[in-house]
Amino acid sequence: MVKAVVGANWGDEGKGKITDMLGKESDIIVRFQGGANAGHTIVNDYGKFALHTLPSGVFYGHTTSIIGNGVALDVPRLFEEIKSIVDRGVPMPKILVSDRAQMVMSYHKNFDAYEEERLGGKSFGSTKSGIAPFYSDKYAKIGFQVSELFDDDLLREKVVRIAEQKNVLLEHLYHKPLIDPDELYKELMSYKEMVEPYVCNVSLFLHNALKEGKNILLEGQLGSLKDPDHGIYPMVTSSSTLAAYGAIGAGIPPYEIKQIITVCKAYSSAVGAGAFVSEIFGDEADELRNRGGDGGEYGATTGRPRRVGWFDCVASKYGCRMQGTTDVAFTVLDVLGYLDEIPVCVGYEINGEVTTEFPVTHLLEKAKPVFKTLPGWKTDIRGIKKYEDLPENCRNYIEFIEKEIGYPITMISNGPGREDIIYRNR
C-alpha cells in the first residue's frame, strides 16, 4: 500500500514529524520532489534533527530510504547529512538513489545567488540552494542525470557543451567567473564516487515491493500553495508539491496511492515571499512565532524567521482539495494554549465581495481576511492522548475548522515528540 504525506499550505506544516511517525509502519520511504531547499525537523530518542534531503524515516532500522527521480539531488549535501546523523549515534540508514534522479551542480547554486542579486528588491526570496536553475536545466534537457556518471565519453563531451552555454550568461549577464570544463568533470567524478554504492533502478525496486505487499510512504516537501501550477505563482517552488506528482517522482502507478495525509498547522506560517492573507505582524506575531513549533518559527534550512498568521480556512480547503486529501493531520495545536480567543480566517474580501474559494495570484494580492473569533482553551494540552480529554473549546476549534475545510481531521499533534499525537475517528 502507498500513502503520501504532503502539505496543505506554504510548507512548514510539520510534515517531518508525521512522516517520522508513519515511518514506523512503513517499509520504504520515498522523497519524490524538491531538493535541499526546505527542511523537516524531527524530534526522537536520538535528539533533534533538521533533515533536508534524507527522507524522514531514516531513524528506523527496518526502513529503506529512497531518493526518487523527481528530487533535485545535491550529492554533497546528502552525504554530509548522512554523516551528521551517523555521527550522533543513528545507525547507518539503508539508502537508495534513483539512477534517473538529476544532480544539483555547484553552478546551479551560483546562478541562484547571482539571479537573486540581479533582481534586487524584486527577488523571489530563494533559499539559494540552486533549485530553480536545476529544474530549468532539467526541463531544458541540459541537466546531469545520475545514470550519466557511468558513461565517461558522454560526460567528457557534455561538460564542454554545458560550460560553453553557461559561460555566455556568466560573462555577459552576471559578470562572474566562468566555468572550467575540467573542473566540472572533476566535480561530477567526486559525485560518482559518493553516490555509486547507492544507485538503483528505483521504479523497478518499487514495482517489486508493491507486488510483495510492502508499505510505501511518499514524503512531500513544502505544500500545495508552493506548487508551480496550482500555487501562488510566481512565488512558488520549481517542482510539483502535490501528492499526484508522487507517482511520477517515485516511478509508480497513480492508482497505487491509497491514502493522502495532508498536514495542516493549527495556525499559519510561511517562509519566503508571496501573498499570505491571514498574516499577522508586530508583537502579536512575535509572540506566536516564539511560542511556535519546537524552538519557534524559524526555517529548518535557512533559520529565517517564518511569517505567521491565523489559520486560513480558504487556503487550507483549497490546499486539501488539490492534494486529494483522505486525512488531515492537524499539527502544533498545543502552541495556541496561551490565547484567550483565536481568530480564524473564514473568507477573503476581494473588490468588495467575500469568497471562500482560493483565487489566482493577482486577485489574492488584493484579498483582505474575514475573521471569525473562537474562544481559546487557556491550558497546556501536551501529554493528552485521547480526543475526548481535550478541553471543550479546543475540540470546538478542531471541529469548526474541519467543517470549514470539509476534510476529516484524523490526527492531532499536541507536542514535538514522536508520541505527542492524538488519533481521532479511527
Residue pairs with C-beta under 8 A, 6 or more apart in sequence:
1 213
1 215
1 216
1 256
1 258
1 259
2 210
2 216
2 217
2 218
2 246
2 252
2 256
2 257
2 258
2 259
3 22
3 26
3 215
3 216
3 217
3 218
3 257
3 258
3 259
3 260
3 261
4 217
4 218
4 219
4 220
4 243
4 246
4 257
4 259
4 260
4 261
4 323
5 15
5 18
5 19
5 22
5 217
5 218
5 219
5 220
5 261
5 263
5 329
6 15
6 218
6 220
6 223
6 224
6 241
6 242
6 243
6 246
6 260
6 261
6 262
6 263
6 323
7 13
7 15
7 220
7 221
7 222
7 223
7 224
7 226
7 241
7 262
7 263
7 319
8 223
8 224
8 262
8 263
8 264
8 315
8 316
8 319
8 320
8 323
8 325
8 328
9 223
9 224
9 225
9 264
9 265
9 268
9 270
9 312
9 315
9 316
9 319
10 222
10 223
10 225
10 226
10 268
10 269
10 270
10 271
10 272
10 274
10 276
11 38
11 221
11 222
11 223
11 226
11 241
11 270
11 271
12 38
12 223
12 265
12 269
12 270
12 271
12 297
12 299
12 306
13 223
13 263
13 264
13 265
13 331
14 263
14 265
14 293
14 329
14 331
14 332
14 413
15 40
15 56
15 219
15 220
15 221
15 263
16 39
16 40
16 41
16 42
16 51
16 56
16 300
17 40
17 41
17 42
17 43
17 331
17 413
17 416
17 418
18 261
18 263
18 329
18 331
18 411
18 413
19 29
19 40
19 55
19 56
19 57
19 217
19 219
20 42
20 44
20 56
20 57
20 59
20 418
21 418
21 421
22 217
22 261
23 29
23 56
23 57
23 59
23 60
23 63
23 217
24 60
25 215
26 57
26 63
26 215
26 216
26 217
27 62
27 63
27 64
27 209
27 214
27 215
27 216
28 63
28 64
28 65
28 66
28 206
28 209
28 214
28 215
28 216
28 217
29 55
29 56
29 57
29 58
29 63
29 64
29 65
29 66
29 216
29 217
29 219
30 55
30 66
30 68
30 202
30 206
30 216
30 217
30 218
30 219
30 246
30 249
30 250
31 53
31 54
31 55
31 65
31 66
31 67
31 68
31 71
31 219
31 221
32 68
32 70
32 71
32 218
32 219
32 220
32 245
32 246
32 248
32 249
32 250
33 68
33 70
33 71
33 220
33 221
33 239
33 240
33 241
33 245
33 246
33 249
34 71
34 72
34 131
34 220
34 221
34 222
34 237
34 239
34 241
35 53
35 71
35 72
35 73
35 74
35 104
35 129
35 130
35 131
35 134
36 52
36 53
36 72
36 74
36 77
36 78
36 104
36 129
36 301
37 52
37 72
37 126
37 127
37 129
37 131
37 237
37 301
38 52
38 127
38 221
38 222
38 237
38 271
38 299
38 300
38 301
39 50
39 51
39 52
39 299
39 300
39 301
40 50
40 51
40 52
40 56
40 219
40 221
40 300
41 48
41 49
41 50
41 51
41 293
41 294
41 300
41 416
42 48
42 49
42 50
42 51
42 56
42 59
43 49
43 294
43 416
43 417
43 418
44 59
44 417
44 418
46 59
46 85
46 88
46 89
46 90
47 88
48 294
48 295
49 59
49 85
49 88
50 300
50 301
51 58
51 81
51 300
52 77
52 81
52 300
52 301
53 67
53 71
53 73
53 74
53 77
53 78
53 81
54 65
54 78
54 81
54 82
54 85
54 93
54 95
55 65
55 66
55 67
55 219
56 219
57 63
57 65
57 217
57 219
58 65
58 85
58 90
58 93
58 95
59 85
59 90
59 93
61 91
63 93
63 94
64 94
64 95
64 96
65 93
65 94
65 95
65 96
66 95
66 96
66 97
66 98
66 200
66 202
66 205
66 206
66 250
67 73
67 78
67 95
67 96
67 97
67 98
67 101
68 98
68 101
68 202
68 249
68 250
68 251
69 98
69 100
69 101
69 202
69 203
69 249
69 250
69 251
70 101
70 239
70 245
70 248
70 249
70 250
71 98
71 101
71 249
72 102
72 104
72 130
72 131
72 134
72 135
72 238
72 239
73 97
73 101
73 102
73 103
73 104
73 146
73 195
74 103
74 104
74 129
74 130
75 103
75 104
75 191
75 194
75 195
76 191
76 194
77 104
78 97
78 194
78 195
79 194
82 92
82 93
82 95
85 93
86 92
95 198
96 198
96 199
96 200
96 202
96 205
97 146
97 195
97 198
97 199
97 200
97 202
98 146
98 199
98 200
98 201
98 202
98 203
98 251
99 145
99 146
99 147
99 199
99 200
99 201
99 202
100 145
100 146
100 147
100 202
100 203
100 251
101 145
101 146
102 134
102 137
102 138
102 143
102 144
102 145
102 146
103 143
103 144
103 145
103 146
103 188
103 191
104 129
104 130
104 131
104 134
105 130
105 134
105 144
105 184
105 187
106 187
107 133
107 166
107 179
107 184
108 130
108 131
108 133
108 134
108 137
109 128
109 129
109 130
109 133
110 130
110 176
111 130
111 133
111 166
111 169
111 174
112 126
112 128
112 129
112 130
112 131
112 132
112 133
113 128
114 174
114 176
115 123
115 126
115 132
115 133
115 174
116 123
116 124
116 126
116 128
118 173
118 174
123 273
124 132
124 234
124 235
124 272
124 273
125 235
125 271
125 272
125 273
125 274
126 132
126 272
127 272
127 299
127 301
127 302
129 301
131 237
131 238
131 239
132 238
134 143
134 238
135 238
135 239
136 238
137 143
142 161
142 162
142 165
144 158
144 188
146 195
146 199
147 199
148 154
148 155
148 158
149 155
149 188
149 191
149 192
149 195
149 196
150 192
155 185
155 188
156 185
159 181
159 182
159 184
159 185
159 188
160 181
162 179
162 181
162 184
163 178
163 179
163 180
163 181
163 184
166 179
167 178
167 179
170 176
170 177
170 178
170 179
171 178
202 250
202 251
203 250
203 251
203 252
206 216
206 250
206 251
206 252
207 252
209 216
210 216
210 252
210 256
216 250
216 252
216 256
218 243
218 246
218 249
218 250
218 257
220 241
220 242
220 243
220 246
221 237
221 241
222 237
222 241
223 241
223 263
223 319
224 230
224 231
224 241
224 242
224 262
224 318
224 319
224 320
224 322
224 323
225 231
225 232
225 236
225 274
225 315
225 319
226 232
226 236
226 237
226 241
227 236
227 237
227 240
227 241
227 242
227 322
228 236
228 237
228 238
228 239
228 240
229 240
230 242
230 322
231 237
231 241
232 274
232 275
232 361
232 364
233 361
234 361
235 272
235 273
235 274
235 275
235 361
236 274
239 245
239 249
240 248
240 249
242 322
242 323
242 324
243 257
243 260
243 262
243 323
243 324
244 254
244 257
244 324
246 252
246 257
247 253
247 254
247 256
247 257
258 326
259 326
259 327
260 323
260 324
260 325
260 326
260 327
261 325
261 326
261 327
261 328
261 329
261 411
262 319
262 320
262 323
262 325
262 327
262 328
262 329
262 407
263 328
263 329
263 331
264 311
264 316
264 319
264 320
264 328
264 329
264 330
264 331
264 405
264 409
265 311
265 330
265 331
265 332
266 311
266 330
266 331
266 332
266 333
266 335
266 336
266 397
267 288
267 292
267 308
267 309
267 310
267 311
267 332
267 335
267 336
268 276
268 278
268 279
268 308
268 309
268 310
268 311
268 312
268 315
269 289
269 292
269 293
269 297
269 306
269 307
269 308
269 309
270 276
270 279
270 306
270 307
270 309
271 299
271 302
271 304
271 306
271 307
275 361
275 364
275 365
275 367
276 307
276 309
277 309
277 312
277 314
277 315
277 345
277 348
277 364
277 367
277 368
277 369
278 309
278 310
278 311
278 312
278 315
278 345
278 369
278 371
279 285
279 307
279 308
279 309
280 288
280 308
280 309
280 310
285 307
285 308
285 309
287 338
288 297
288 308
288 335
289 296
289 297
289 298
289 305
289 306
289 308
290 296
290 297
291 335
291 338
292 306
292 308
292 332
292 335
293 332
293 335
293 416
294 416
297 305
297 306
297 308
298 304
298 305
298 306
299 306
309 345
310 342
310 343
310 344
310 345
310 369
310 371
311 342
311 344
311 345
311 401
312 345
312 369
313 344
313 345
313 346
313 347
313 356
313 401
313 404
313 405
314 345
314 346
314 347
314 348
314 355
314 356
314 357
314 358
315 345
315 358
316 401
316 405
317 356
317 358
317 404
317 405
317 406
317 407
318 357
318 358
319 358
320 328
320 405
320 406
320 407
325 407
326 408
327 407
327 408
327 410
327 411
328 402
328 405
328 407
328 408
328 409
328 410
328 411
329 409
329 410
329 411
329 412
329 413
330 398
330 401
330 409
330 411
330 412
330 413
331 413
332 413
333 381
333 394
333 397
333 398
333 412
333 413
333 414
334 380
334 381
334 382
334 414
334 415
334 420
336 342
336 376
336 377
336 397
337 376
337 377
337 378
337 379
337 380
337 381
338 376
338 378
339 376
339 378
340 375
340 376
340 378
341 373
341 374
341 375
341 376
342 373
342 374
342 375
342 376
342 397
343 371
343 372
343 373
343 374
344 371
344 372
344 373
344 374
344 397
344 400
344 401
344 404
345 369
345 370
345 371
346 356
346 370
346 371
346 372
346 404
347 354
347 355
347 356
347 369
347 370
348 354
348 355
348 356
348 358
348 359
348 364
348 367
348 368
348 369
348 370
349 367
349 368
349 369
349 370
350 359
350 363
350 366
350 367
350 368
351 363
351 366
354 370
358 364
359 367
374 393
374 396
374 397
374 400
375 393
375 396
376 393
377 390
377 391
377 392
377 393
377 394
377 397
379 391
381 390
381 391
381 394
381 414
382 414
382 415
382 420
383 414
383 415
383 420
384 390
384 414
384 422
385 422
386 422
387 395
387 412
387 422
387 423
387 424
390 398
390 412
390 422
398 409
398 412
401 409
402 408
402 409
408 425
409 424
410 423
410 424
410 425
410 426
411 421
411 422
411 423
411 424
412 421
412 422
412 424
413 420
413 421
413 422
414 420
414 421
414 422
